[in-house]
Amino acid sequence: MTSAVNPSPRVRSVETPVGEARITWRPAARPHLVIALSHGAGGGIEARDLRALAAALPPLGVSVALVEQPWRVAGKKVAPAPKTLDAGWRAVWPALLEAGLPVVAGGRSAGARVACRTAVELGARGVLALSFPLHPPGRPEKSRKDELLGTGVPTLVVQGANDPFGKPAEFPGGSFELVAVPSADHGLAVPKRAPVTQEHALTIITDAVGGWAGRVREC
């Protein structure tokens, strides 16, 4: 059963030690969980997977907080160093807790790495890693698997089957769950001639995250 009609989105600015961040809330009418999602190093909260989750999860009782890192709010085109990204995320976290609900830390690409690195420290209920960049393209020896394996909380990875930053088969075994999106690239986009449509690919993502969120709630 879905919740009642969702309240309108609301936007809040948060001051951090590295500049102003911004949270766009997509609240559920009767929320039981918050999933906070940050963007990658090459885009913002308008990414197709973030938009799809922000629309699909609130009817399931999951409020979505789309977090824009300070560098993005400031209009810069290049993301800063990981420690700066982490500092911005840490400073936003108290605002995510104000609803008094458990919060899942999440993001896509670089945002997923931030969520993994800080999950235990911040007391996240879980981690949602969209398009986790396991390694730079063509450089599998530069693995970032330790970040993923070190989350310390229930973790879901959603990965495109053709992601040059790490295909599903390249991921190590571990305590995380992994959902592969057929034919999808790092942006979770699928070619026009793929055996699945873009709409179907997004449904795979939202169904997987919605089901996982229900399980995480009970942890």
N, C-alpha and C positions, 0 to 999 in steps of 0.2 A: 504494500500500500504506500502511495506517495504522500508527501506532505501537502499542505495547502499551498496556495499561490505564494511564490517567494517574494520577499520584500525587494524593493529596488536596490540596485548596487549603490554603495556609498564609498567615497574616497577619503582617505585620511593621510596626512603628511606626518612623518616621524623624523625628528632630528636625531642624527647619529654622529659619532666622532668623525666620520668621513663624508659628511654631507647629508642633505635631506633625502630620505627614502619616501616611498609612497605605497600605500596599501589600498587596493581596490577590492572591497568586500562584495562577494556574491553570497549573501546569507541564506540559509535555509529557514523556513518558517518555524520549524520545530527541530533545531539542530541538536545532535548528540556528539558531534565530532567536527573539528576544523582541520582542513588540509591547506597548508600554506605552500604556495608554489612561486618560485622565482624563475626568472628567464635565463637564457644562455648568454654567452659572450658576444653573440652576433645578432641578437634580436631582443625583442621585448615581450611584454605580456600578451601581445596580439598573436603569438604563435598558435598554430592551428590546434595543437593538442591541449594547450592551456585554455583556449577559448572553449573547446569541446567539453573539457572537464568542468569548467565554470558554469556551463549550461546544464550538464547532466547530473552533477552530484547534489546540488541543493534539494531537488525533489526527493532524494534518498535520505534526507536529514543530515547532510554533510555541508557545512558552510565552507566556501572556498575563499581564501585570501590570496590575491595575486600581488606579489611583492616586487616592486621596481627598485632595483639597487640604486644608490646615490649617483653613481656614474651615469646611469641611464637617465635619471631624472634631470641631471645637469646637462644633458644633451651631448655627452661625449660619445665618440664612436668606438673607442677601444676600452675594453674592460681592464681594471687595475689588477694588481697582483692578488693571489689567493688570500693572503692575510688581510688585505683591505676588504675583499668581498666578505670574508668571515666576520670582520668587525662590523660591517653594515648589517649583516644578518643577525648577529647577536643583539644589536641595539634595537632592532625591530621586534624581537621575540616577546618582550613584555607586553606589547600592544596586542599580540596574537593571543595572549593568555587571558585578556580582560573579560572574555565571555565566560570564563570559568569552566571551559571544556578542554578535554585532551586535544593536543595539537600534533598532527603529523607534519614533519618537515619534508618538503619536497621541492622539486625544480627540474628543469631540463638542462642537460649538458653541464655547463659550468655551475649552474644553480643546483644540479643534483650533487655535484662534488661538495659544494658548500654544506648542503643538508647532511651528507654522509659524515663530513669532518666534525660537525658540531652537535650531532644528534644526542649523544650521551650527556655531554656537558650541559645542554639546554633542557634535558628531560623530555625530549620528543617521544610521542607514543609510537611512532614508526617513521620510516623513510620511504618516500616515493621518488624513485630515480627514473626520470624520463630521458631516454637517449643518453645513458651514462657514457661519457667518453673514456672508454677503457684504455685507450692509447691514442696518440696522434696518428692520423692516417698514414699508413705505410710504415709505422714504427712500432710494431708489437712488442719490441724489447723495452719500450718506455711505458711499462704497464702501471696503471693506477689502481690495480686490484686491491691493494692494502686499504685504500680509502673505503671501498665498497665492503670488504670483509670486516672492517673495523667499526661498522655503525653501532653494533651492540644492541640494536632494537629490530623488531620485525621490519623487513625491507622488501619492497617490490621494485623490480627493474622492468621497464617496458622498453624494448629495443627493436629497432627496425632490422629486418632480416638482411638488408643490404647496407647497413650503417658502416661507413669506412672507419669510424672511430671505434669499432668493435662489433663484429657480428655475434649473434647469440651463441654460436658454437665456440667462440673464443673465450667465453666467460668461464672462470674457474668454478669448481663446485664450492658450495658454501651454504650458509643458513638462509640465504635470500631466495625469494621466488622470482622467476623470470618469465615474462610473456613476450613472445616474438610476434611482431607485426609483419605479415607476409609482404614481400616486395618493397617495404618502406626503407627510406634513407634516414640520414641523421635528423632531418626535420620531420620525420614520420610522414613524408609525402610518398605517394606511390605513382609510378608512371601510368600514362593513360591506357597503355596496352597490358597492364598488369592483370593477373587473374582476379584481383579484388579491386573494388572501386575505392576512391578516397573516403567516401561515406562509410563503407564497410570497415575500412581500416580504423577510422575514428570510433566506430561502434565497438570494435575489438578492444580498443584502449579504454573507453568509458565503462564497458561492461566489466573488464578485468579489474579496474581500479575500484568501481563500485562494490564488487564482491569482496575484494580484499579489505576495503575500508570497513565493511560490516564485521569481518573477522577481527580486525585490529581493535575495533571498539571494545570487544570482549576480553582483550588481553589484560 
